[in-house]
Amino acid sequence: MEESKYNKYLTNMFTSGYITIGIAIGWETGVLEFLCKTDQPLTTMEIADGTKLKERYREQEGLILSLGLSHTSALELSIQKLNITHVSFRIIDSEIEIRFQKTVLRYVREWLGCMVAANVVILDAQSDRYHVPANHKKVLLNQAVFSSGLIHYARRFDMTKEVFAAGGPKDSYALRNTMNKISLLWTDSMPVRYQSFSSIVH
């Protein structure tokens, strides 16, 4: 493989790992399942409310001093762009003292942004609503459980690294539970066939 192609190959591999972590968050919080069971595109707040998760993290407070009265039009534009929700003014010697609160968007909205960038979730830019295409839903629900496997392996990373020299460790029951869930995806769809133990041995 050429150097440039190999570089791209590794970059795609690492990027896929990060995306897998994002999918695992959506799977284990129930957001992916909620989106796949919804028939219409939803806003971030509707998704957050439907899954009882948080769209907003906190309010940031701030103070702007010594802003000339001639800058009020620019201030109005800044308030809109920065998503400032509460503003109070006080005029002091022909200048404005401004106190504000700015909503910092987190969690559901940022997760959706990651999934849109990865083409897992689709954003309608005009309505600012999110959805999973109908022909993707079944595949996504069947495959998303595999993302949790990476998370459980990551939790064992430090211990696994140590046992290269020390030996061990004990069994990981959390990982076993995840593997059982993955196995059920296959076994539930398999036809049942009974076979005696003696026929297997011989």
RAUR-V18221 format. One record per backbone hydrogen bond with DSSP energy under -0.5 kcal/mol. CO is the residue of the C=O (numbers start at 1). NH is the residue of the N-H. E is the energy in kcal/mol with one decimal. If there is no record, write none. Layout:
# RAUR-V18221
co=CO nh=NH e=E
co=CO nh=NH e=E
This chain:
# RAUR-V18221
co=2 nh=6 e=-2.9
co=3 nh=7 e=-2.5
co=4 nh=8 e=-2.0
co=5 nh=9 e=-2.5
co=6 nh=10 e=-2.4
co=7 nh=11 e=-2.3
co=8 nh=12 e=-2.5
co=9 nh=13 e=-1.7
co=10 nh=14 e=-2.6
co=11 nh=15 e=-2.5
co=12 nh=16 e=-2.3
co=13 nh=17 e=-1.5
co=14 nh=18 e=-1.7
co=15 nh=19 e=-2.3
co=16 nh=20 e=-2.4
co=17 nh=21 e=-1.7
co=18 nh=22 e=-1.8
co=19 nh=23 e=-2.5
co=20 nh=24 e=-2.3
co=21 nh=25 e=-1.9
co=22 nh=26 e=-2.0
co=23 nh=27 e=-2.4
co=24 nh=28 e=-2.9
co=25 nh=29 e=-1.8
co=26 nh=30 e=-0.6
co=26 nh=31 e=-0.7
co=26 nh=32 e=-1.9
co=30 nh=34 e=-2.1
co=31 nh=35 e=-2.5
co=32 nh=36 e=-2.3
co=33 nh=37 e=-1.3
co=35 nh=38 e=-0.8
co=42 nh=130 e=-3.5
co=43 nh=47 e=-2.1
co=44 nh=48 e=-2.6
co=45 nh=49 e=-2.8
co=46 nh=50 e=-2.3
co=47 nh=51 e=-1.4
co=48 nh=52 e=-0.6
co=48 nh=53 e=-2.5
co=49 nh=52 e=-0.6
co=54 nh=108 e=-1.8
co=55 nh=106 e=-2.1
co=58 nh=60 e=-0.5
co=58 nh=104 e=-2.2
co=60 nh=102 e=-3.0
co=62 nh=100 e=-2.0
co=64 nh=98 e=-3.0
co=66 nh=68 e=-0.6
co=67 nh=96 e=-2.6
co=68 nh=71 e=-1.9
co=69 nh=72 e=-1.3
co=71 nh=75 e=-1.9
co=72 nh=76 e=-2.0
co=73 nh=77 e=-1.5
co=74 nh=78 e=-2.0
co=75 nh=79 e=-2.4
co=76 nh=80 e=-1.6
co=77 nh=81 e=-2.1
co=78 nh=82 e=-2.5
co=79 nh=84 e=-1.9
co=80 nh=83 e=-0.8
co=83 nh=103 e=-1.5
co=86 nh=101 e=-1.9
co=88 nh=99 e=-2.4
co=90 nh=97 e=-3.4
co=92 nh=95 e=-1.0
co=94 nh=69 e=-1.0
co=95 nh=92 e=-3.4
co=96 nh=67 e=-1.4
co=96 nh=98 e=-0.6
co=97 nh=90 e=-1.5
co=98 nh=64 e=-3.2
co=99 nh=88 e=-2.7
co=100 nh=62 e=-2.2
co=101 nh=85 e=-2.2
co=101 nh=86 e=-1.2
co=102 nh=60 e=-2.9
co=103 nh=105 e=-0.6
co=104 nh=57 e=-2.0
co=104 nh=58 e=-0.8
co=106 nh=109 e=-1.4
co=107 nh=111 e=-3.1
co=108 nh=112 e=-2.4
co=109 nh=113 e=-1.9
co=110 nh=114 e=-1.8
co=111 nh=115 e=-2.3
co=112 nh=116 e=-2.4
co=113 nh=117 e=-2.0
co=114 nh=118 e=-1.4
co=115 nh=120 e=-2.7
co=115 nh=121 e=-1.3
co=116 nh=119 e=-1.5
co=122 nh=131 e=-2.1
co=123 nh=125 e=-0.9
co=124 nh=128 e=-2.2
co=124 nh=129 e=-1.0
co=129 nh=124 e=-2.9
co=130 nh=42 e=-2.4
co=131 nh=122 e=-3.1
co=133 nh=136 e=-2.0
co=133 nh=137 e=-1.0
co=134 nh=137 e=-0.5
co=134 nh=138 e=-0.5
co=136 nh=140 e=-2.7
co=137 nh=141 e=-2.6
co=138 nh=142 e=-2.1
co=139 nh=143 e=-2.1
co=140 nh=144 e=-2.6
co=143 nh=146 e=-1.7
co=144 nh=147 e=-1.5
co=144 nh=148 e=-0.6
co=145 nh=148 e=-1.0
co=145 nh=149 e=-0.6
co=146 nh=149 e=-0.7
co=146 nh=150 e=-0.8
co=147 nh=150 e=-0.5
co=147 nh=151 e=-1.1
co=148 nh=152 e=-2.1
co=149 nh=153 e=-2.2
co=150 nh=154 e=-2.4
co=151 nh=155 e=-1.8
co=152 nh=156 e=-0.9
co=153 nh=156 e=-0.7
co=154 nh=157 e=-1.4
co=156 nh=160 e=-2.9
co=157 nh=161 e=-2.6
co=158 nh=162 e=-1.9
co=159 nh=163 e=-2.0
co=160 nh=164 e=-0.6
co=161 nh=164 e=-0.7
co=162 nh=165 e=-1.6
co=162 nh=166 e=-2.0
co=163 nh=167 e=-1.4
co=171 nh=173 e=-0.7
co=172 nh=176 e=-1.7
co=173 nh=177 e=-2.3
co=174 nh=178 e=-1.7
co=175 nh=179 e=-2.5
co=176 nh=180 e=-2.1
co=177 nh=181 e=-1.8
co=178 nh=182 e=-2.0
co=179 nh=183 e=-2.4
co=180 nh=184 e=-1.9
co=181 nh=185 e=-0.9
co=182 nh=185 e=-0.7
co=182 nh=186 e=-0.7
co=183 nh=186 e=-0.9
co=183 nh=187 e=-2.8
co=184 nh=188 e=-2.1
co=186 nh=189 e=-0.9
co=186 nh=190 e=-0.5
co=187 nh=190 e=-0.9
co=196 nh=200 e=-1.2
co=197 nh=201 e=-2.1
co=198 nh=202 e=-2.4
